[in-house]
Amino acid sequence: MDIKKLTTQINGTHPTKRGGPTAGATPVSGKGEKEEDKLSLSSYSFRQNELLFAKSEYNKQTQTSFEKLREMKSRVDEYMAAANISEEKAAETEIGKMLNDPLVWEKIARKISDS
């Protein structure tokens, strides 16, 4: 992250103009005080919020993927059960209909030729 391009408010603070005094700042006159000229982002709460947001999004994606996987597995199980009975029964299932659809085979051929 480039700190020079940071323009949003961070914890209610506003970026200050160069060379101008900050509101409420006192001039440093004592040699005993430590002068900080670098911006430390570790103290801001948005770092923790980014981590929580990333974990939340990861969990959502994982859950969605497993739901799709379960759905596809049930379709395959349905097709396999129907195929054990007869070819006609297998052709009546959702996967059986897709296997007999020329548009599906056209899409598959197009994807193979593109790669």
C-alpha positions as CSV (number, residue, x, y, z in Angstrom):
1,M,0.0,0.0,0.0
2,D,1.4,3.4,-0.9
3,I,0.9,5.7,2.0
4,K,1.2,8.8,-0.2
5,K,-2.0,7.8,-2.0
6,L,-3.9,7.2,1.2
7,T,-6.7,9.8,1.0
8,T,-9.5,8.3,3.1
9,Q,-10.2,8.9,6.7
10,I,-8.5,6.6,9.1
11,N,-10.1,6.3,12.5
12,G,-11.6,9.8,12.2
13,T,-8.3,11.6,11.3
14,H,-8.0,13.8,8.3
15,P,-4.8,14.0,6.2
16,T,-3.0,17.2,6.8
17,K,-1.4,19.6,4.4
18,R,2.3,19.5,4.0
19,G,4.1,22.1,6.1
20,G,1.0,23.1,8.0
21,P,0.6,22.4,11.7
22,T,-1.8,19.7,12.7
23,A,-4.9,20.6,14.8
24,G,-4.1,20.2,18.5
25,A,-0.4,19.5,17.9
26,T,2.2,21.0,20.1
27,P,5.6,21.8,18.9
28,V,8.4,19.4,20.0
29,S,10.9,21.3,22.0
30,G,12.4,18.8,24.3
31,K,15.2,16.5,23.3
32,G,13.9,13.7,25.5
33,E,10.7,13.2,23.4
34,K,10.8,10.7,20.6
35,E,9.9,12.2,17.3
36,E,8.1,9.9,14.9
37,D,8.2,10.6,11.2
38,K,6.7,7.3,10.0
39,L,3.1,6.2,9.8
40,S,2.5,2.9,11.6
41,L,-0.6,1.2,10.3
42,S,-0.5,-1.6,12.8
43,S,-2.3,0.4,15.4
44,Y,-5.4,1.2,13.3
45,S,-8.4,-1.1,13.6
46,F,-9.0,-1.4,9.9
47,R,-6.2,-3.9,9.7
48,Q,-8.2,-6.2,11.9
49,N,-11.4,-5.5,10.0
50,E,-9.6,-6.5,6.7
51,L,-8.7,-9.8,8.2
52,L,-12.2,-10.4,9.5
53,F,-13.7,-9.5,6.1
54,A,-11.3,-11.8,4.3
55,K,-12.2,-14.7,6.6
56,S,-15.9,-14.0,6.2
57,E,-15.6,-13.9,2.4
58,Y,-13.5,-17.1,2.4
59,N,-16.1,-18.9,4.5
60,K,-18.9,-17.7,2.1
61,Q,-17.0,-19.0,-0.9
62,T,-16.2,-22.3,0.7
63,Q,-19.9,-22.8,1.7
64,T,-21.1,-21.9,-1.8
65,S,-18.6,-24.3,-3.4
66,F,-19.6,-27.2,-1.2
67,E,-23.3,-26.5,-1.9
68,K,-22.6,-26.6,-5.6
69,L,-20.6,-29.8,-5.1
70,R,-23.4,-31.5,-3.2
71,E,-25.9,-30.5,-5.8
72,M,-23.8,-31.9,-8.6
73,K,-23.1,-35.1,-6.7
74,S,-26.9,-35.6,-6.2
75,R,-27.4,-35.2,-10.0
76,V,-24.6,-37.7,-10.8
77,D,-26.1,-40.1,-8.2
78,E,-29.5,-39.8,-9.8
79,Y,-28.0,-40.4,-13.3
80,M,-26.0,-43.4,-12.1
81,A,-29.0,-45.0,-10.4
82,A,-31.2,-44.4,-13.5
83,A,-28.4,-45.8,-15.8
84,N,-28.4,-49.0,-13.7
85,I,-32.0,-49.5,-14.5
86,S,-32.0,-48.6,-18.2
87,E,-30.5,-46.2,-20.8
88,E,-33.9,-44.6,-21.4
89,K,-34.3,-43.8,-17.7
90,A,-30.8,-42.3,-17.7
91,A,-31.6,-40.2,-20.7
92,E,-34.6,-38.7,-18.8
93,T,-32.5,-37.4,-15.9
94,E,-31.0,-33.9,-15.9
95,I,-27.5,-35.1,-16.8
96,G,-28.9,-37.5,-19.4
97,K,-30.7,-34.6,-21.1
98,M,-27.4,-32.5,-21.1
99,L,-25.5,-35.4,-22.6
100,N,-28.0,-35.7,-25.4
101,D,-28.1,-31.9,-26.0
102,P,-26.1,-30.8,-29.1
103,L,-25.7,-27.3,-27.7
104,V,-23.8,-28.7,-24.7
105,W,-21.5,-30.6,-26.9
106,E,-20.9,-27.5,-29.0
107,K,-20.0,-25.5,-25.9
108,I,-17.6,-28.3,-24.9
109,A,-16.0,-28.3,-28.3
110,R,-15.6,-24.5,-28.3
111,K,-13.9,-24.6,-24.9
112,I,-11.5,-27.3,-26.1
113,S,-10.6,-25.4,-29.2
114,D,-10.1,-22.1,-27.3
115,S,-7.6,-23.7,-24.9
